[in-house]
């Protein structure tokens, strides 16, 4: 970061001559690149820092931009814009790419963490357990009296209220409530459920 902090921008009047400097850089002139570096490194770092907001990553990306300027100087076309526009476009693109890359990495890590926290689900085991429990309930229902079994079936499997069960079985409401209570106690005991 110190290196970029020391790099000074060239005054607006000197930027017009940057096209000539880039032309010399395109020919491999290292002194011209040093001049160009001193002129653009500060603004490049500043733009990248605004996008990334992390000084160490910004320094790294700004350095990548400067290397790209050195490698692609032959592609610069003054008729398409200024050197600063060309370089700042590169810098912005690189910074945005870094943000996207970091976000993608974060998203991958979060997906992995969520997947690691999800308990494994064994569908076959779950289906077998449900079938065994269903069979046990049917077996235990067969141990009830007819009135208990009918009352439990109407109330718990068909959703009838106590009054509807009493009406359906033509039995007094109190009798239905007693039979339901007794039937549920027998079911609980048969299934081995602790109260």
C-alpha positions as CSV (number, residue, x, y, z in Angstrom):
1,X,0.0,0.0,0.0
2,X,2.9,2.3,0.7
3,X,4.0,2.0,-2.9
4,X,0.6,3.0,-4.2
5,X,0.4,5.8,-1.6
6,X,3.6,7.3,-2.8
7,X,2.5,7.2,-6.5
8,X,1.3,10.6,-7.5
9,X,-1.2,11.4,-10.1
10,X,-0.1,13.6,-13.0
11,X,-1.8,17.0,-13.3
12,X,-4.6,17.1,-15.9
13,X,-2.3,19.0,-18.4
14,X,0.3,16.2,-18.2
15,X,-2.3,13.4,-18.8
16,X,-2.5,14.3,-22.5
17,X,1.1,13.2,-22.9
18,X,0.3,9.8,-21.3
19,X,-0.7,8.5,-24.7
20,X,2.9,8.9,-25.9
21,X,4.2,7.3,-22.7
22,X,1.9,4.3,-23.3
23,X,3.2,4.0,-26.8
24,X,6.7,3.8,-25.4
25,X,5.6,1.2,-22.9
26,X,4.1,-0.8,-25.7
27,X,7.6,-0.9,-27.2
28,X,8.9,-2.4,-24.0
29,X,10.4,0.9,-22.5
30,X,10.7,0.2,-18.8
31,X,11.5,3.8,-17.9
32,X,8.3,4.9,-19.7
33,X,6.4,2.3,-17.6
34,X,8.0,3.7,-14.4
35,X,6.7,7.2,-15.5
36,X,3.3,5.8,-16.3
37,X,3.2,3.9,-13.0
38,X,3.9,7.1,-11.1
39,X,1.1,8.8,-12.9
40,X,-1.7,6.2,-12.6
41,X,-0.9,3.9,-9.6
42,X,-2.5,6.3,-7.1
43,X,-5.8,6.8,-8.9
44,X,-5.9,3.1,-9.7
45,X,-5.5,2.1,-6.1
46,X,-8.0,4.7,-5.0
47,X,-10.7,3.4,-7.4
48,X,-10.0,-0.2,-6.4
49,X,-10.2,0.6,-2.7
50,X,-13.5,2.3,-3.2
51,X,-14.9,-0.9,-4.7
52,X,-13.2,-3.5,-2.4
53,X,-12.9,-1.5,0.8
54,X,-10.1,-3.8,1.9
55,X,-6.6,-2.2,1.6
56,X,-4.6,-5.4,1.2
57,X,-6.9,-6.8,-1.5
58,X,-7.0,-3.4,-3.1
59,X,-3.2,-3.3,-3.3
60,X,-3.2,-6.8,-4.8
61,X,-5.8,-5.9,-7.4
62,X,-4.1,-2.6,-8.2
63,X,-0.9,-4.4,-8.8
64,X,-2.7,-6.9,-11.1
65,X,-4.0,-3.9,-13.1
66,X,-0.5,-2.4,-13.4
67,X,0.8,-5.7,-14.8
68,X,-2.1,-5.8,-17.2
69,X,-1.3,-2.3,-18.4
70,X,2.3,-3.4,-19.0
71,X,1.2,-6.5,-20.9
72,X,-1.6,-4.9,-22.9
73,X,-0.1,-1.5,-23.7
74,X,0.0,-2.4,-27.4
75,X,-3.8,-2.6,-27.4
76,X,-4.3,1.0,-26.2
77,X,-6.0,3.2,-28.9
78,X,-5.9,6.9,-28.2
79,X,-8.8,7.5,-30.6
80,X,-11.1,5.5,-28.3
81,X,-10.4,7.4,-25.2
82,X,-7.8,8.7,-22.8
83,X,-5.1,6.6,-21.0
84,X,-6.8,7.3,-17.7
85,X,-10.2,6.1,-19.0
86,X,-8.6,2.9,-20.4
87,X,-6.7,2.1,-17.2
88,X,-9.5,3.0,-14.8
89,X,-11.9,0.8,-16.8
90,X,-9.4,-2.1,-16.4
91,X,-9.2,-1.3,-12.7
92,X,-12.9,-1.1,-12.1
93,X,-13.4,-4.4,-14.0
94,X,-10.8,-6.2,-12.0
95,X,-12.2,-4.8,-8.7
96,X,-15.7,-5.9,-9.6
97,X,-14.4,-9.3,-10.6
98,X,-12.7,-9.7,-7.3
99,X,-15.9,-8.8,-5.4
100,X,-17.8,-11.3,-7.4
101,X,-15.2,-14.0,-6.9
102,X,-15.2,-13.3,-3.1
103,X,-19.0,-13.4,-3.0
104,X,-19.0,-16.7,-4.9
105,X,-16.5,-18.2,-2.5
106,X,-18.5,-17.0,0.5
107,X,-21.7,-18.4,-1.0
108,X,-20.0,-21.8,-1.6
109,X,-18.7,-21.9,2.0
110,X,-22.2,-21.1,3.3
111,X,-23.8,-23.8,1.2
112,X,-21.2,-26.3,2.4
113,X,-21.8,-25.3,6.0
114,X,-25.5,-25.6,5.6
115,X,-25.1,-29.0,4.0
116,X,-22.8,-30.2,6.8
117,X,-25.3,-29.1,9.4
118,X,-28.2,-31.0,7.7
119,X,-28.6,-34.3,9.3
120,X,-28.5,-37.2,6.9
121,X,-32.0,-38.5,6.0
122,X,-32.5,-42.2,5.4
123,X,-35.8,-42.4,3.5
124,X,-35.9,-46.2,3.5
125,X,-35.3,-46.3,7.2
126,X,-38.0,-43.7,7.8
127,X,-40.5,-45.6,5.7
128,X,-39.8,-48.8,7.5
129,X,-40.3,-47.1,10.9
130,X,-43.6,-45.6,9.8
131,X,-44.9,-48.9,8.5
132,X,-43.9,-50.7,11.7
133,X,-45.6,-48.1,13.9
134,X,-48.7,-48.2,11.7
135,X,-48.8,-52.0,12.0
136,X,-48.4,-51.7,15.8
137,X,-51.3,-49.2,16.0
138,X,-53.5,-51.5,13.9
139,X,-52.6,-54.5,16.1
140,X,-53.3,-52.5,19.3
141,X,-56.6,-51.2,17.9
142,X,-57.7,-54.8,17.5
143,X,-57.4,-55.2,21.3
144,X,-60.0,-52.6,22.0
145,X,-63.8,-53.3,22.4
146,X,-66.0,-52.5,19.4
147,X,-67.3,-49.3,21.0
148,X,-63.7,-48.1,22.0
149,X,-62.3,-48.9,18.5
150,X,-65.2,-47.2,16.7
151,X,-65.0,-44.1,19.0
152,X,-61.2,-43.8,18.6
153,X,-61.4,-44.3,14.8
154,X,-64.1,-41.7,14.4
155,X,-62.4,-39.1,16.8
156,X,-58.8,-39.5,15.8
157,X,-58.7,-40.8,12.3
158,X,-61.8,-39.1,10.9
159,X,-61.7,-35.9,12.9
160,X,-65.1,-36.1,14.5
161,X,-65.9,-34.2,17.7
162,X,-67.1,-36.0,20.8
163,X,-70.7,-35.0,20.1
164,X,-70.4,-36.2,16.5
165,X,-69.0,-39.5,17.6
166,X,-71.9,-39.9,20.2
167,X,-74.4,-39.1,17.4
168,X,-72.8,-41.5,15.0
169,X,-72.7,-44.4,17.5
170,X,-76.1,-43.5,19.0
171,X,-74.5,-43.5,22.4
172,X,-74.6,-41.0,25.2
173,X,-71.9,-38.3,25.2
174,X,-70.6,-39.4,28.6
175,X,-70.3,-43.0,27.5
176,X,-68.4,-42.0,24.4
177,X,-65.9,-39.9,26.4
178,X,-65.4,-42.7,28.9
179,X,-64.8,-45.3,26.1
180,X,-62.4,-42.9,24.3
181,X,-60.4,-42.4,27.5
182,X,-60.3,-46.1,28.3
183,X,-59.5,-46.9,24.7
184,X,-56.6,-44.4,24.6
185,X,-55.2,-45.8,27.9
186,X,-55.3,-49.3,26.4
187,X,-53.6,-48.1,23.2
188,X,-50.9,-46.3,25.2
189,X,-50.2,-49.4,27.3
190,X,-50.3,-51.7,24.2
191,X,-47.8,-49.5,22.4
192,X,-45.5,-49.1,25.4
193,X,-45.8,-45.3,25.5
194,X,-45.0,-43.8,28.9
195,X,-47.5,-41.2,30.1
